[in-house]
Amino acid sequence: MPASIRIIQVDAFTSERFRGNPAAVCLLHDEPAAAWMQAVAAEMNLSETAFVRPREGGGFFIRWFTPTVEVPLCGHATLSGAHVLWEEKLAPSDEPIALHSRSGPLSARRESGWICLDFPALPVEPAAPPAGLSEALGCPLISAHQNQADKYLLEVASEQAVRELRPDFGRLRERGIEACIVTARSDERSCDFVSRFFAPGMGIDEDPVTGAAHCSLGPFWSERLRKDELVGHQVSKRGGVVRVRVRGERVDILGQAVTVLRGELLDAPAQRQPSN
């Protein structure tokens, strides 16, 4: 591995800098130890840092780390990774990018000025929320569901209720809530639903725009609104727009991205895991 490693920060699910969700993309040649990647993610202190390296035979491996844990799937850092691979001319601009992850095969392609991610659908089932969850969020719940990744999807009465949430993150952590999606039908004509994503158990009190959450939000609202193509607005302080197409066991997650800065990590990892 070279003495310095390129790292690029991208704002995802937005076309404007300092909006959407920032992610760092670390461009590797070999796979370092997980502890080194976790240390880099903690240093970057963003919701996620993506680590991307070429795969023998084509495509790329991708892994994602929050400041405290590795996660099995991340939308905005994958969007950022694809944006960087095209922008840095590491992948042909007119071809899809095959991505190999711990959540299985993923892909990214360009589509009319947007980046389209092919992700697994994560449908939800009704579930009883943990005691005190509504009180910790500070809002009554209309319904509670859970997906196969054990993330709660919680419906509240209105867009205003989603926007005005001020969760007690200490109480959420005490109740063992790793992550939850809060959603409501949108008041905006340009959007179908709004959401926010809280992940205190993953080192992220609030994630600004969460692509992976839309793997559940898409099927959830598709069933209720009886449409397969939807537009979601994540109404965090930074905010971002996510388009979703529901395709049975897969979903298309579409967003835009813009590069914010480029730099180099000056301390390459001393230990590496074998390359695949």
C-alpha positions in Angstrom: 0.0 0.0 0.0 1.4 3.4 -0.8 2.8 5.8 1.8 -0.3 8.0 1.4 -3.9 7.1 0.6 -6.4 9.4 -1.2 -9.5 10.3 0.7 -12.3 12.4 -0.7 -15.3 13.9 1.0 -18.6 14.1 -0.8 -22.0 15.5 0.0 -24.6 12.9 -1.0 -28.3 13.1 -1.9 -27.9 16.8 -2.9 -26.5 18.9 -5.7 -25.4 21.6 -3.3 -22.2 21.6 -1.2 -22.8 21.6 2.6 -26.2 20.0 2.2 -27.3 16.4 2.1 -25.1 13.8 3.9 -21.3 14.0 4.0 -19.3 10.9 3.5 -15.6 10.2 3.2 -14.4 7.8 0.5 -11.0 6.2 1.1 -9.4 4.7 -2.1 -7.4 1.6 -1.3 -5.3 -0.9 -3.3 -5.4 -3.7 -0.7 -7.6 -4.3 2.3 -6.2 -3.1 5.6 -7.1 -4.4 9.1 -10.6 -3.5 10.2 -9.1 -1.7 13.3 -7.3 0.7 10.9 -10.5 1.4 8.9 -12.4 2.0 12.2 -9.7 4.4 13.3 -9.9 6.4 10.1 -13.7 6.5 10.3 -13.4 7.8 13.9 -10.9 10.4 12.7 -13.2 11.6 9.9 -16.1 11.7 12.4 -18.8 11.6 9.7 -21.8 9.4 9.6 -20.0 6.9 7.4 -16.6 6.5 5.7 -16.5 4.1 2.7 -13.4 2.1 1.9 -13.2 1.1 -1.7 -10.7 -1.1 -3.5 -10.5 -2.9 -6.8 -11.6 -6.5 -7.1 -9.7 -9.0 -9.2 -11.9 -9.9 -12.1 -13.7 -6.5 -12.2 -15.7 -4.2 -10.0 -14.8 -3.0 -6.5 -15.1 -4.1 -2.9 -16.8 -1.6 -0.5 -17.1 -1.5 3.3 -18.6 1.2 5.5 -17.8 2.4 9.0 -19.4 4.9 11.3 -17.2 6.5 13.9 -17.8 3.6 16.2 -18.9 0.5 14.3 -18.9 -1.2 10.9 -22.3 -1.3 9.2 -23.6 -3.9 6.7 -25.2 -1.4 4.3 -24.9 2.3 3.7 -26.6 4.3 0.9 -25.1 7.7 1.0 -21.5 6.5 1.3 -22.1 4.0 -1.6 -23.5 6.9 -3.7 -20.4 8.9 -2.7 -18.1 6.0 -3.6 -19.6 5.7 -7.1 -19.4 9.4 -7.6 -15.7 9.4 -6.7 -14.9 6.4 -8.9 -16.4 8.1 -11.9 -15.0 11.5 -11.1 -11.4 10.2 -10.5 -11.7 8.1 -13.7 -11.2 4.9 -11.8 -14.3 3.4 -13.5 -15.7 4.0 -17.0 -18.2 6.9 -16.9 -20.6 5.2 -19.3 -20.8 1.8 -17.5 -22.4 0.6 -14.3 -20.1 -0.1 -11.4 -20.3 -3.5 -9.7 -19.8 -3.3 -6.0 -19.2 -6.3 -3.7 -20.3 -5.9 -0.1 -21.2 -7.8 3.0 -24.8 -7.2 2.0 -24.2 -9.0 -1.3 -23.8 -7.6 -4.8 -24.7 -3.9 -5.4 -24.4 -1.7 -8.4 -24.4 2.0 -9.4 -25.1 3.5 -12.7 -25.7 7.0 -14.1 -29.3 7.9 -15.0 -30.2 11.4 -16.4 -28.0 13.4 -14.0 -28.7 11.1 -11.0 -26.8 8.1 -9.6 -28.9 5.0 -9.3 -28.0 2.4 -6.7 -29.4 -1.2 -7.0 -29.9 -2.2 -3.4 -31.8 -5.0 -1.6 -35.3 -4.2 -0.4 -35.7 -4.4 3.4 -39.5 -4.7 3.9 -40.9 -4.2 7.4 -43.4 -6.2 9.5 -45.6 -4.9 12.4 -43.7 -5.0 15.7 -44.4 -3.9 19.2 -42.0 -0.9 20.0 -39.9 -1.1 23.1 -41.5 0.4 26.3 -40.8 4.1 26.5 -39.8 4.5 22.8 -42.6 7.0 22.1 -41.7 9.0 25.2 -38.0 9.0 24.3 -38.8 10.3 20.8 -41.3 12.9 22.3 -44.1 12.0 19.9 -47.1 9.6 19.7 -46.7 6.8 17.2 -49.4 5.8 14.6 -47.7 2.5 13.8 -44.5 0.6 14.5 -42.7 -1.8 12.2 -39.3 -3.5 12.1 -37.2 -4.8 9.2 -34.9 -7.8 9.0 -31.9 -5.7 10.1 -33.8 -5.0 13.4 -34.3 -1.3 12.6 -37.6 0.2 13.7 -39.7 2.1 11.2 -42.1 4.4 13.1 -45.0 6.3 11.5 -46.2 9.5 13.1 -49.2 11.7 12.4 -47.8 14.4 10.2 -44.8 15.9 8.4 -44.8 18.7 11.1 -44.4 16.0 13.8 -41.4 14.5 12.0 -39.8 18.0 11.6 -40.4 18.9 15.2 -38.9 15.8 16.8 -36.4 16.4 19.5 -35.4 12.9 20.7 -33.9 12.2 24.1 -30.9 10.2 22.8 -29.8 9.2 26.3 -33.1 7.5 26.8 -33.0 5.9 23.4 -29.6 4.4 24.3 -30.8 3.3 27.7 -33.6 1.3 25.9 -31.1 -0.3 23.6 -32.4 1.4 20.4 -29.7 1.0 17.8 -31.5 2.8 15.1 -35.0 3.9 14.1 -36.6 5.6 11.1 -39.5 8.1 11.8 -41.7 8.9 8.8 -45.0 10.5 7.7 -46.8 11.3 4.5 -45.4 14.5 3.0 -47.3 17.8 2.8 -45.2 18.8 -0.2 -46.5 18.1 -3.7 -43.0 17.3 -4.9 -42.6 14.5 -2.4 -44.5 11.4 -1.2 -43.1 11.0 2.3 -40.7 12.6 4.8 -38.4 10.9 7.2 -35.6 11.3 9.8 -33.2 8.6 11.0 -31.8 8.3 14.5 -29.0 5.8 15.3 -27.7 6.4 18.8 -26.5 2.8 19.1 -24.3 3.2 16.0 -22.6 6.4 17.1 -24.8 8.7 15.1 -27.5 10.6 17.0 -29.1 11.8 13.7 -28.0 10.8 10.2 -28.7 13.7 7.8 -29.8 11.6 4.8 -30.0 7.8 4.9 -30.1 5.9 1.7 -30.3 2.4 3.3 -33.4 3.6 5.3 -35.2 4.0 2.0 -34.8 0.2 1.3 -37.5 0.0 4.0 -39.3 3.3 3.4 -39.8 2.5 -0.3 -41.7 -0.8 0.2 -43.6 0.7 3.2 -44.9 3.7 1.3 -45.3 1.9 -2.0 -47.9 -0.4 -0.4 -49.8 2.5 1.2 -49.7 4.9 -1.7 -50.1 2.2 -4.4 -47.2 3.4 -6.5 -43.7 1.9 -7.2 -41.9 5.2 -7.9 -41.6 7.5 -5.0 -39.8 10.6 -3.8 -38.6 10.9 -0.2 -37.4 14.0 1.6 -35.3 13.5 4.7 -36.0 16.6 6.7 -32.9 16.7 8.9 -31.2 20.1 9.4 -29.1 19.5 6.2 -31.8 17.7 4.3 -31.8 15.7 1.1 -34.0 14.1 -1.6 -34.0 10.4 -2.3 -35.9 8.9 -5.2 -37.0 5.3 -4.8 -38.2 2.6 -7.3 -39.5 -0.6 -5.7 -38.8 -3.7 -7.7 -39.9 -6.7 -5.6 -36.9 -7.9 -3.7 -34.7 -5.0 -4.9 -35.0 -1.2 -4.8 -33.4 1.5 -6.9 -32.1 4.4 -4.7 -31.4 7.5 -6.7 -29.6 10.6 -5.6 -27.1 13.3 -6.6 -23.7 14.0 -5.2 -21.0 16.8 -5.1 -17.4 16.7 -4.1 -16.4 18.9 -1.2 -12.7 18.2 -0.6 -9.8 16.0 -1.6 -6.9 15.0 0.6 -4.4 12.3 1.6 -4.0 10.1 4.6 -0.4 10.3 5.6 -0.3 7.2 7.8 -0.8 4.0 5.7 -1.8 0.9 7.7 1.0 -1.3 8.9 -1.1 -4.5 8.8 -3.1 -5.7 6.0 -5.6 -8.5 5.5 -5.1 -10.8 2.5 -6.6 -9.4 -0.7 -9.4 -11.4 -2.3 
